[in-house]
Structures are given as structure tokens and as C-alpha cells.
Amino acid sequence: MIIVTGATGALNGSTVDHLLDRVPAQEITVVARDVAKAQRFADRGVAVRYGDYREPDSLPAAFEGAHQLLLVSSNDLASPIVPQHRAAIDAAVSVGVGRILYTSHQGAAPDSPFVPARDHFATEQMLADSGVAWTSLRNGFYAHSLAWLLGRWAETGRITVPGEGPVSWTSREDAGEAAAVVLTSGTAYDGPTTITAGAAPTFEEVAVMVSERAGRTVTFEVADPEEWVAAQVSGGQPEFMARFLLGMYRAAEEGFFAGTDPLLKTLIGREPATVRDVLAGLIS
């Protein structure tokens, strides 16, 4: 049985949709914090179980019987992430899960300026120490996030970032499909497995693409990081979130998101979505 957590979210929800194209619904179980939100899968014959990383006692029963378990990374910014992942891994080990697959992130490293990258690395270390076969799907930075990472360019005519560097912007839908292929391929993808689009444009290069798509010149500038944070806060963003995002730009500047890998194209059997494809959906 394949058990998937986080299926009510966009990433692993996409994975379940693609799994249903490949295996019978009876071979899939989804785990959700709010089981009502998983009704669309129940309607297609998928078993739905309750489970919450923040409630460790709920997890063994949620994971029972899994030949493969796809763990989505927690998005709970209000609580420490790594202990939640520890609870999920411990539960999986306790019920004898065959393989754990984890939705990690390109650039997972203990010294990344981007906090989630450090959490991903710590989780991968726990998986390595678990004694269970494991796969870490190091997805490229999700391209839909350009909608807010590029700022208010439509109003200002300018893209302002506090750090510049290449990013392998990757479609979340492509990554979700790739996970389904990995789960059903019969091939053991052991350890860190990089899933990225085929190119890693810089923010300045993205600004050029935005100009082309918008049909007008959109300028680009790199701002002083502290001035950028101050501007975000004055615009109404909480400071902790501004500094959280600042870590992403700093990581890009230091090259943590620069690499690309052909595996995604191989897995989905076509060219992955590009930044231009994504911008076409964002800019009418």
C-alpha cells in the first residue's frame, strides 16, 4: 500500500491524482489532519485516515500497512518543524513501513540561510539514521512562489530583491507528478534525489521575462537587505516573515538553488514547465 500525507495540499494532492492514473484506488491511502478535506479522494475509493504530526499518538495507526509512505514536509510555521518530522519518522519505523519518501527541497544544507533548508537537512539525517529505506525528493524552488517573491512589480514597474542569484524554479505540479512516478516505478531511488526544472535563471533574468510577458519595461534592482526588510514591514508584512523570506534570497545569492538535474524530465516524459510557462499563468 502507498500512504500519502498532506494530500489535501497542492503538492501531494497532485501526487495522489497522478497515482490514481497508475494504480487502483484500493492501493492508496491518504492521511489528513482534516479528513473532510480529503473527501474528493474518498469519493474515488481512496481510504482516508486521520493523522497529525503534532499529535504523535495519531500517527502509527495512520501509517500502518504502508509499503511506501510519502511524508510531506510540515508547513506549520507556528511550531518547530523538525520535532514534527521526528514524530512521523518514529511512527513509520514503529509500524514497519517499507520505505519512507520525504518531500524535501533543493539546497537542503545545515548552513543554508533559508531556515526550511536547514530543517530539510536535519530531517534527511533522521531518515538516514532510521534504519528504513528512504528517498528524499529534493524539489526545486516552487515556481508559483514567484507570484509574491517578485513583489509589487505590476504597480511599481520594478522588481526589487534583497539578494540576487540563480534559482531552478520548478512547477509544483511537475514535482507532484514526478513523486507519483517514483512511487510506482519499481526503481529504488535511495537518499537525496534532485527534482528540478531544466534551467536556473536569476531574478534579473526573470525580470526580463516579466517585461516580455507584460509588454512593458519592468526594471530590476538589488536593495540593501535591511532596507528591504524595513520596506516590507512598512508595507504591512510581519518582520519575522520578511526575515524568513530574506533567507531565501540570501540562499539564492549563495548558490544553494543553482543546480539543475535532468531527472524530472525523464520521470514525467516531457520538458518540465519553465519560468515563462509559469509567468504566462500569472500575467494576463
Phi and psi in degrees as GROMACS dihedral restraints (atoms count N, CA, C in turn):
[ dihedral_restraints ]
;  ai    aj    ak    al  type     phi  dphi    fc
    3     4     5     6     1  -101.2    20    10
    4     5     6     7     1   122.8    20    10
    6     7     8     9     1  -113.6    20    10
    7     8     9    10     1   132.3    20    10
    9    10    11    12     1  -124.0    20    10
   10    11    12    13     1   125.4    20    10
   12    13    14    15     1   -91.4    20    10
   13    14    15    16     1   162.4    20    10
   15    16    17    18     1    65.5    20    10
   16    17    18    19     1    24.1    20    10
   18    19    20    21     1   -72.2    20    10
   19    20    21    22     1   -12.7    20    10
   21    22    23    24     1   -82.3    20    10
   22    23    24    25     1    -5.9    20    10
   24    25    26    27     1   -90.8    20    10
   25    26    27    28     1   171.1    20    10
   27    28    29    30     1   -67.5    20    10
   28    29    30    31     1   -41.7    20    10
   30    31    32    33     1   -68.5    20    10
   31    32    33    34     1   -62.4    20    10
   33    34    35    36     1   -75.1    20    10
   34    35    36    37     1   -19.8    20    10
   36    37    38    39     1   -63.7    20    10
   37    38    39    40     1   -41.1    20    10
   39    40    41    42     1   -62.2    20    10
   40    41    42    43     1   -40.7    20    10
   42    43    44    45     1   -60.3    20    10
   43    44    45    46     1   -44.6    20    10
   45    46    47    48     1   -64.5    20    10
   46    47    48    49     1   -40.3    20    10
   48    49    50    51     1   -56.8    20    10
   49    50    51    52     1   -43.0    20    10
   51    52    53    54     1   -74.6    20    10
   52    53    54    55     1   -31.0    20    10
   54    55    56    57     1   -62.0    20    10
   55    56    57    58     1   -37.9    20    10
   57    58    59    60     1   -66.7    20    10
   58    59    60    61     1   -18.0    20    10
   60    61    62    63     1   -82.6    20    10
   61    62    63    64     1   -10.1    20    10
   63    64    65    66     1  -118.0    20    10
   64    65    66    67     1   -30.2    20    10
   66    67    68    69     1  -136.5    20    10
   67    68    69    70     1   158.5    20    10
   69    70    71    72     1   -62.8    20    10
   70    71    72    73     1   147.7    20    10
   72    73    74    75     1   -58.2    20    10
   73    74    75    76     1   -30.5    20    10
   75    76    77    78     1   -66.5    20    10
   76    77    78    79     1   -13.3    20    10
   78    79    80    81     1   -95.6    20    10
   79    80    81    82     1     4.8    20    10
   81    82    83    84     1  -122.3    20    10
   82    83    84    85     1   138.1    20    10
   84    85    86    87     1  -130.1    20    10
   85    86    87    88     1   139.1    20    10
   87    88    89    90     1  -113.9    20    10
   88    89    90    91     1   147.1    20    10
   90    91    92    93     1  -117.1    20    10
   91    92    93    94     1   130.9    20    10
   93    94    95    96     1  -140.1    20    10
   94    95    96    97     1   150.6    20    10
   96    97    98    99     1   -73.3    20    10
   97    98    99   100     1   -34.5    20    10
   99   100   101   102     1  -119.7    20    10
  100   101   102   103     1    97.6    20    10
  102   103   104   105     1   -65.2    20    10
  103   104   105   106     1   -24.7    20    10
  105   106   107   108     1   -62.7    20    10
  106   107   108   109     1   -31.7    20    10
  108   109   110   111     1   -72.2    20    10
  109   110   111   112     1   -12.5    20    10
  111   112   113   114     1   -97.6    20    10
  112   113   114   115     1    14.1    20    10
  114   115   116   117     1   -59.8    20    10
  115   116   117   118     1   -33.9    20    10
  117   118   119   120     1   -62.2    20    10
  118   119   120   121     1   -28.9    20    10
  120   121   122   123     1   -79.6    20    10
  121   122   123   124     1   -39.8    20    10
  123   124   125   126     1   -58.7    20    10
  124   125   126   127     1   -37.1    20    10
  126   127   128   129     1   -64.2    20    10
  127   128   129   130     1   -20.6    20    10
  129   130   131   132     1  -100.0    20    10
  130   131   132   133     1     7.6    20    10
  132   133   134   135     1    96.2    20    10
  133   134   135   136     1     7.9    20    10
  135   136   137   138     1   -84.8    20    10
  136   137   138   139     1   134.1    20    10
  138   139   140   141     1   -70.7    20    10
  139   140   141   142     1   141.0    20    10
  141   142   143   144     1  -121.4    20    10
  142   143   144   145     1   128.7    20    10
  144   145   146   147     1  -124.5    20    10
  145   146   147   148     1   153.5    20    10
  147   148   149   150     1   -86.8    20    10
  148   149   150   151     1   138.4    20    10
  150   151   152   153     1  -165.4    20    10
  151   152   153   154     1   143.4    20    10
  153   154   155   156     1  -143.0    20    10
  154   155   156   157     1   123.1    20    10
  156   157   158   159     1   -55.2    20    10
  157   158   159   160     1   -28.9    20    10
  159   160   161   162     1   -79.8    20    10
  160   161   162   163     1    -5.9    20    10
  162   163   164   165     1  -124.2    20    10
  163   164   165   166     1    81.7    20    10
  165   166   167   168     1   -53.0    20    10
  166   167   168   169     1   -33.3    20    10
  168   169   170   171     1   -66.2    20    10
  169   170   171   172     1   -17.6    20    10
  171   172   173   174     1   -82.5    20    10
  172   173   174   175     1   -12.7    20    10
  174   175   176   177     1   -84.3    20    10
  175   176   177   178     1   -40.4    20    10
  177   178   179   180     1   -55.3    20    10
  178   179   180   181     1   -46.6    20    10
  180   181   182   183     1   -65.9    20    10
  181   182   183   184     1   -32.9    20    10
  183   184   185   186     1   -66.7    20    10
  184   185   186   187     1   -32.1    20    10
  186   187   188   189     1   -99.2    20    10
  187   188   189   190     1    -5.7    20    10
  189   190   191   192     1   -56.3    20    10
  190   191   192   193     1   132.6    20    10
  192   193   194   195     1    87.8    20    10
  193   194   195   196     1     5.1    20    10
  195   196   197   198     1   -78.6    20    10
  196   197   198   199     1   121.2    20    10
  198   199   200   201     1   -75.8    20    10
  199   200   201   202     1   -39.5    20    10
  201   202   203   204     1  -132.9    20    10
  202   203   204   205     1   136.4    20    10
  204   205   206   207     1  -124.5    20    10
  205   206   207   208     1   119.1    20    10
  207   208   209   210     1   -97.4    20    10
  208   209   210   211     1   111.2    20    10
  210   211   212   213     1   -96.6    20    10
  211   212   213   214     1   120.6    20    10
  213   214   215   216     1   -80.6    20    10
  214   215   216   217     1   144.3    20    10
  216   217   218   219     1   -69.6    20    10
  217   218   219   220     1   142.4    20    10
  219   220   221   222     1   -67.1    20    10
  220   221   222   223     1   144.0    20    10
  222   223   224   225     1  -113.4    20    10
  223   224   225   226     1    20.3    20    10
  225   226   227   228     1   -84.7    20    10
  226   227   228   229     1    93.4    20    10
  228   229   230   231     1   -74.9    20    10
  229   230   231   232     1    -9.4    20    10
  231   232   233   234     1   -84.5    20    10
  232   233   234   235     1   -13.4    20    10
  234   235   236   237     1  -131.2    20    10
  235   236   237   238     1   153.4    20    10
  237   238   239   240     1   -57.2    20    10
  238   239   240   241     1   133.6    20    10
  240   241   242   243     1   -79.7    20    10
  241   242   243   244     1   -45.1    20    10
  243   244   245   246     1   -59.6    20    10
  244   245   246   247     1   -42.9    20    10
  246   247   248   249     1   -60.7    20    10
  247   248   249   250     1   -32.5    20    10
  249   250   251   252     1   -64.4    20    10
  250   251   252   253     1   -42.9    20    10
  252   253   254   255     1   -66.9    20    10
  253   254   255   256     1   -37.2    20    10
  255   256   257   258     1   -59.1    20    10
  256   257   258   259     1   -44.1    20    10
  258   259   260   261     1   -61.0    20    10
  259   260   261   262     1   -41.3    20    10
  261   262   263   264     1   -66.8    20    10
  262   263   264   265     1   -43.2    20    10
  264   265   266   267     1   -66.3    20    10
  265   266   267   268     1   -43.6    20    10
  267   268   269   270     1   -61.1    20    10
  268   269   270   271     1   -40.3    20    10
  270   271   272   273     1   -64.8    20    10
  271   272   273   274     1   -41.2    20    10
  273   274   275   276     1   -63.0    20    10
  274   275   276   277     1   -41.9    20    10
  276   277   278   279     1   -63.5    20    10
  277   278   279   280     1   -40.6    20    10
  279   280   281   282     1   -65.0    20    10
  280   281   282   283     1   -27.3    20    10
  282   283   284   285     1  -104.6    20    10
  283   284   285   286     1     8.7    20    10
  285   286   287   288     1    74.3    20    10
  286   287   288   289     1    36.4    20    10
  288   289   290   291     1   -58.8    20    10
  289   290   291   292     1   139.5    20    10
  291   292   293   294     1   -72.6    20    10
  292   293   294   295     1   -46.0    20    10
  294   295   296   297     1  -145.8    20    10
  295   296   297   298     1   138.0    20    10
  297   298   299   300     1  -105.7    20    10
  298   299   300   301     1   126.8    20    10
  300   301   302   303     1  -111.8    20    10
  301   302   303   304     1   138.7    20    10
  303   304   305   306     1  -130.0    20    10
  304   305   306   307     1   134.2    20    10
  306   307   308   309     1   -83.0    20    10
  307   308   309   310     1    95.1    20    10
  309   310   311   312     1   -95.3    20    10
  310   311   312   313     1  -152.1    20    10
  312   313   314   315     1  -152.7    20    10
  313   314   315   316     1   140.9    20    10
  315   316   317   318     1   -56.5    20    10
  316   317   318   319     1   140.2    20    10
  318   319   320   321     1    86.8    20    10
  319   320   321   322     1    10.6    20    10
  321   322   323   324     1   -58.8    20    10
  322   323   324   325     1   121.2    20    10
  324   325   326   327     1  -163.7    20    10
  325   326   327   328     1   149.9    20    10
  327   328   329   330     1   -71.9    20    10
  328   329   330   331     1   -17.1    20    10
  330   331   332   333     1  -112.0    20    10
  331   332   333   334     1    15.7    20    10
  333   334   335   336     1   -71.0    20    10
  334   335   336   337     1   141.5    20    10
  336   337   338   339     1   -69.5    20    10
  337   338   339   340     1   -14.0    20    10
  339   340   341   342     1   -92.0    20    10
  340   341   342   343     1   114.7    20    10
  342   343   344   345     1   -54.8    20    10
  343   344   345   346     1   -46.1    20    10
  345   346   347   348     1   -58.1    20    10
  346   347   348   349     1   -31.7    20    10
  348   349   350   351     1   -64.0    20    10
  349   350   351   352     1   -35.8    20    10
  351   352   353   354     1   -70.4    20    10
  352   353   354   355     1   -38.4    20    10
  354   355   356   357     1   -64.0    20    10
  355   356   357   358     1   -42.1    20    10
  357   358   359   360     1   -61.1    20    10
  358   359   360   361     1   -43.7    20    10
  360   361   362   363     1   -62.5    20    10
  361   362   363   364     1   -43.8    20    10
  363   364   365   366     1   -61.7    20    10
  364   365   366   367     1   -38.3    20    10
  366   367   368   369     1   -66.5    20    10
  367   368   369   370     1   -41.2    20    10
  369   370   371   372     1   -61.4    20    10
  370   371   372   373     1   -37.4    20    10
  372   373   374   375     1   -64.7    20    10
  373   374   375   376     1   -39.3    20    10
  375   376   377   378     1   -64.5    20    10
  376   377   378   379     1   -40.0    20    10
  378   379   380   381     1   -63.1    20    10
  379   380   381   382     1   -42.8    20    10
  381   382   383   384     1   -62.0    20    10
  382   383   384   385     1   -31.9    20    10
  384   385   386   387     1   -89.4    20    10
  385   386   387   388     1    -3.7    20    10
  387   388   389   390     1   -75.6    20    10
  388   389   390   391     1   -24.1    20    10
  390   391   392   393     1    85.4    20    10
  391   392   393   394     1    -1.0    20    10
  393   394   395   396     1  -102.9    20    10
  394   395   396   397     1   145.2    20    10
  396   397   398   399     1   -58.3    20    10
  397   398   399   400     1   139.8    20    10
  399   400   401   402     1  -147.1    20    10
  400   401   402   403     1   154.7    20    10
  402   403   404   405     1  -135.1    20    10
  403   404   405   406     1   130.3    20    10
  405   406   407   408     1  -110.3    20    10
  406   407   408   409     1   111.4    20    10
  408   409   410   411     1   -83.5    20    10
  409   410   411   412     1    96.8    20    10
  411   412   413   414     1   -83.7    20    10
  412   413   414   415     1    83.3    20    10
  414   415   416   417     1   -71.7    20    10
  415   416   417   418     1   144.4    20    10
  417   418   419   420     1   -64.9    20    10
  418   419   420   421     1   164.0    20    10
  420   421   422   423     1   -59.6    20    10
  421   422   423   424     1   128.8    20    10
  423   424   425   426     1   -67.2    20    10
  424   425   426   427     1   124.8    20    10
  426   427   428   429     1   -68.8    20    10
  427   428   429   430     1   -24.3    20    10
  429   430   431   432     1   -63.8    20    10
  430   431   432   433     1   -20.9    20    10
  432   433   434   435     1   -69.8    20    10
  433   434   435   436     1   -11.5    20    10
  435   436   437   438     1   -58.9    20    10
  436   437   438   439     1   -25.2    20    10
  438   439   440   441     1   -57.1    20    10
  439   440   441   442     1   -33.5    20    10
  441   442   443   444     1  -111.8    20    10
  442   443   444   445     1   -23.0    20    10
  444   445   446   447     1   -70.2    20    10
  445   446   447   448     1   -23.1    20    10
  447   448   449   450     1   -82.4    20    10
  448   449   450   451     1    -5.5    20    10
  450   451   452   453     1    74.9    20    10
  451   452   453   454     1  -158.9    20    10
  453   454   455   456     1   -92.8    20    10
  454   455   456   457     1    47.4    20    10
  456   457   458   459     1   -62.6    20    10
  457   458   459   460     1   -33.2    20    10
  459   460   461   462     1   -63.0    20    10
  460   461   462   463     1   -29.8    20    10
  462   463   464   465     1   -88.8    20    10
  463   464   465   466     1   -38.8    20    10
  465   466   467   468     1   -94.7    20    10
  466   467   468   469     1   -20.5    20    10
  468   469   470   471     1    73.3    20    10
  469   470   471   472     1    18.2    20    10
  471   472   473   474     1  -145.8    20    10
  472   473   474   475     1   136.7    20    10
  474   475   476   477     1  -102.9    20    10
  475   476   477   478     1   119.1    20    10
  477   478   479   480     1  -118.4    20    10
  478   479   480   481     1   123.5    20    10
  480   481   482   483     1  -128.1    20    10
  481   482   483   484     1   155.0    20    10
  483   484   485   486     1   -94.3    20    10
  484   485   486   487     1     7.4    20    10
  486   487   488   489     1  -168.9    20    10
  487   488   489   490     1   141.4    20    10
  489   490   491   492     1  -121.1    20    10
  490   491   492   493     1   136.6    20    10
  492   493   494   495     1   179.9    20    10
  493   494   495   496     1   169.1    20    10
  495   496   497   498     1   -75.9    20    10
  496   497   498   499     1   143.8    20    10
  498   499   500   501     1  -138.6    20    10
  499   500   501   502     1   130.2    20    10
  501   502   503   504     1   -85.4    20    10
  502   503   504   505     1    71.6    20    10
  504   505   506   507     1   -54.7    20    10
  505   506   507   508     1   121.8    20    10
  507   508   509   510     1  -125.6    20    10
  508   509   510   511     1   135.2    20    10
  510   511   512   513     1   -65.5    20    10
  511   512   513   514     1   128.1    20    10
  513   514   515   516     1   -62.1    20    10
  514   515   516   517     1   -35.4    20    10
  516   517   518   519     1   -66.3    20    10
  517   518   519   520     1   -41.2    20    10
  519   520   521   522     1   -63.0    20    10
  520   521   522   523     1   -41.7    20    10
  522   523   524   525     1   -64.6    20    10
  523   524   525   526     1   -38.9    20    10
  525   526   527   528     1   -63.8    20    10
  526   527   528   529     1   -42.2    20    10
  528   529   530   531     1   -65.3    20    10
  529   530   531   532     1   -41.2    20    10
  531   532   533   534     1   -59.7    20    10
  532   533   534   535     1   -39.8    20    10
  534   535   536   537     1   -61.7    20    10
  535   536   537   538     1   -39.5    20    10
  537   538   539   540     1   -63.7    20    10
  538   539   540   541     1   -39.1    20    10
  540   541   542   543     1   -65.2    20    10
  541   542   543   544     1   -44.2    20    10
  543   544   545   546     1   -60.0    20    10
  544   545   546   547     1   -43.6    20    10
  546   547   548   549     1   -64.5    20    10
  547   548   549   550     1   -27.8    20    10
  549   550   551   552     1  -111.9    20    10
  550   551   552   553     1     2.7    20    10
  552   553   554   555     1   -78.1    20    10
  553   554   555   556     1   -21.3    20    10
  555   556   557   558     1    78.9    20    10
  556   557   558   559     1     1.5    20    10
  558   559   560   561     1  -100.8    20    10
  559   560   561   562     1   134.7    20    10
  561   562   563   564     1   -85.6    20    10
  562   563   564   565     1   109.2    20    10
  564   565   566   567     1   -94.3    20    10
  565   566   567   568     1   100.4    20    10
  567   568   569   570     1   -92.8    20    10
  568   569   570   571     1   135.1    20    10
  570   571   572   573     1    73.3    20    10
  571   572   573   574     1  -158.5    20    10
  573   574   575   576     1   -61.6    20    10
  574   575   576   577     1   129.1    20    10
  576   577   578   579     1  -132.2    20    10
  577   578   579   580     1   113.8    20    10
  579   580   581   582     1   -83.9    20    10
  580   581   582   583     1   127.5    20    10
  582   583   584   585     1  -123.8    20    10
  583   584   585   586     1    99.0    20    10
  585   586   587   588     1  -136.7    20    10
  586   587   588   589     1   162.8    20    10
  588   589   590   591     1   -66.6    20    10
  589   590   591   592     1   176.4    20    10
  591   592   593   594     1   -87.6    20    10
  592   593   594   595     1    -3.7    20    10
  594   595   596   597     1  -141.7    20    10
  595   596   597   598     1   159.1    20    10
  597   598   599   600     1  -132.7    20    10
  598   599   600   601     1    77.3    20    10
  600   601   602   603     1   -71.3    20    10
  601   602   603   604     1   152.1    20    10
  603   604   605   606     1   -78.0    20    10
  604   605   606   607     1   169.6    20    10
  606   607   608   609     1   -63.0    20    10
  607   608   609   610     1   -36.1    20    10
  609   610   611   612     1   -64.0    20    10
  610   611   612   613     1   -40.6    20    10
  612   613   614   615     1   -66.4    20    10
  613   614   615   616     1   -35.8    20    10
  615   616   617   618     1   -64.8    20    10
  616   617   618   619     1   -37.4    20    10
  618   619   620   621     1   -60.5    20    10
  619   620   621   622     1   -38.1    20    10
  621   622   623   624     1   -62.9    20    10
  622   623   624   625     1   -42.9    20    10
  624   625   626   627     1   -64.9    20    10
  625   626   627   628     1   -38.3    20    10
  627   628   629   630     1   -61.7    20    10
  628   629   630   631     1   -43.4    20    10
  630   631   632   633     1   -59.2    20    10
  631   632   633   634     1   -45.0    20    10
  633   634   635   636     1   -62.3    20    10
  634   635   636   637     1   -42.8    20    10
  636   637   638   639     1   -71.2    20    10
  637   638   639   640     1   -39.7    20    10
  639   640   641   642     1   -78.7    20    10
  640   641   642   643     1   -17.3    20    10
  642   643   644   645     1    74.4    20    10
  643   644   645   646     1    22.6    20    10
  645   646   647   648     1  -153.1    20    10
  646   647   648   649     1   160.6    20    10
  648   649   650   651     1   -74.5    20    10
  649   650   651   652     1   126.4    20    10
  651   652   653   654     1  -116.2    20    10
  652   653   654   655     1   116.3    20    10
  654   655   656   657     1   -80.4    20    10
  655   656   657   658     1   170.8    20    10
  657   658   659   660     1  -137.7    20    10
  658   659   660   661     1   140.7    20    10
  660   661   662   663     1  -151.7    20    10
  661   662   663   664     1   152.1    20    10
  663   664   665   666     1  -105.4    20    10
  664   665   666   667     1   120.4    20    10
  666   667   668   669     1   -95.6    20    10
  667   668   669   670     1   159.4    20    10
  669   670   671   672     1   -59.8    20    10
  670   671   672   673     1   131.2    20    10
  672   673   674   675     1   -55.6    20    10
  673   674   675   676     1   -44.0    20    10
  675   676   677   678     1   -69.3    20    10
  676   677   678   679     1   -36.1    20    10
  678   679   680   681     1   -65.9    20    10
  679   680   681   682     1   -36.9    20    10
  681   682   683   684     1   -64.2    20    10
  682   683   684   685     1   -45.7    20    10
  684   685   686   687     1   -59.4    20    10
  685   686   687   688     1   -45.3    20    10
  687   688   689   690     1   -60.1    20    10
  688   689   690   691     1   -39.8    20    10
  690   691   692   693     1   -66.4    20    10
  691   692   693   694     1   -37.9    20    10
  693   694   695   696     1   -65.4    20    10
  694   695   696   697     1   -42.5    20    10
  696   697   698   699     1   -65.6    20    10
  697   698   699   700     1   -41.5    20    10
  699   700   701   702     1   -65.7    20    10
  700   701   702   703     1   -23.5    20    10
  702   703   704   705     1   -85.2    20    10
  703   704   705   706     1     1.1    20    10
  705   706   707   708     1   107.9    20    10
  706   707   708   709     1    -1.6    20    10
  708   709   710   711     1   -83.4    20    10
  709   710   711   712     1   135.8    20    10
  711   712   713   714     1   -59.1    20    10
  712   713   714   715     1   142.4    20    10
  714   715   716   717     1   -61.2    20    10
  715   716   717   718     1   -37.6    20    10
  717   718   719   720     1   -61.9    20    10
  718   719   720   721     1   -35.2    20    10
  720   721   722   723     1   -73.7    20    10
  721   722   723   724     1   -38.5    20    10
  723   724   725   726     1   -60.6    20    10
  724   725   726   727     1   -42.4    20    10
  726   727   728   729     1   -72.4    20    10
  727   728   729   730     1   -31.7    20    10
  729   730   731   732     1   -59.3    20    10
  730   731   732   733     1   -48.0    20    10
  732   733   734   735     1   -68.2    20    10
  733   734   735   736     1   -34.9    20    10
  735   736   737   738     1   -56.6    20    10
  736   737   738   739     1   -37.2    20    10
  738   739   740   741     1   -60.3    20    10
  739   740   741   742     1   -33.8    20    10
  741   742   743   744     1   -65.5    20    10
  742   743   744   745     1   -47.6    20    10
  744   745   746   747     1   -63.4    20    10
  745   746   747   748     1   -39.4    20    10
  747   748   749   750     1   -64.2    20    10
  748   749   750   751     1   -39.7    20    10
  750   751   752   753     1   -64.9    20    10
  751   752   753   754     1   -38.6    20    10
  753   754   755   756     1   -62.0    20    10
  754   755   756   757     1   -43.4    20    10
  756   757   758   759     1   -61.5    20    10
  757   758   759   760     1   -33.3    20    10
  759   760   761   762     1   -89.0    20    10
  760   761   762   763     1     3.7    20    10
  762   763   764   765     1    87.4    20    10
  763   764   765   766     1    12.1    20    10
  765   766   767   768     1   -68.6    20    10
  766   767   768   769     1   -21.7    20    10
  768   769   770   771     1  -111.8    20    10
  769   770   771   772     1    18.5    20    10
  771   772   773   774     1   -82.9    20    10
  772   773   774   775     1   -26.4    20    10
  774   775   776   777     1   -73.2    20    10
  775   776   777   778     1   153.1    20    10
  777   778   779   780     1  -130.3    20    10
  778   779   780   781     1   161.0    20    10
  780   781   782   783     1  -145.2    20    10
  781   782   783   784     1   140.1    20    10
  783   784   785   786     1   -78.3    20    10
  784   785   786   787     1    -3.7    20    10
  786   787   788   789     1   -60.7    20    10
  787   788   789   790     1   -39.9    20    10
  789   790   791   792     1   -57.7    20    10
  790   791   792   793     1   -46.4    20    10
  792   793   794   795     1   -58.3    20    10
  793   794   795   796     1   -42.0    20    10
  795   796   797   798     1   -63.8    20    10
  796   797   798   799     1   -43.3    20    10
  798   799   800   801     1   -66.5    20    10
  799   800   801   802     1   -45.1    20    10
  801   802   803   804     1   -91.5    20    10
  802   803   804   805     1    -9.4    20    10
  804   805   806   807     1    74.9    20    10
  805   806   807   808     1    23.3    20    10
  807   808   809   810     1  -161.1    20    10
  808   809   810   811     1   171.1    20    10
  810   811   812   813     1   -66.9    20    10
  811   812   813   814     1   130.8    20    10
  813   814   815   816     1   -64.3    20    10
  814   815   816   817     1   158.3    20    10
  816   817   818   819     1   -59.1    20    10
  817   818   819   820     1   142.5    20    10
  819   820   821   822     1  -102.3    20    10
  820   821   822   823     1   172.3    20    10
  822   823   824   825     1   -60.4    20    10
  823   824   825   826     1   -39.8    20    10
  825   826   827   828     1   -61.2    20    10
  826   827   828   829     1   -38.2    20    10
  828   829   830   831     1   -61.7    20    10
  829   830   831   832     1   -43.5    20    10
  831   832   833   834     1   -65.9    20    10
  832   833   834   835     1   -43.7    20    10
  834   835   836   837     1   -64.3    20    10
  835   836   837   838     1   -31.5    20    10
  837   838   839   840     1   -61.1    20    10
  838   839   840   841     1   -30.8    20    10
  840   841   842   843     1   -84.6    20    10
  841   842   843   844     1   -18.2    20    10
  843   844   845   846     1   -95.4    20    10
  844   845   846   847     1   -28.1    20    10
  846   847   848   849     1  -117.8    20    10
  847   848   849   850     1   114.0    20    10
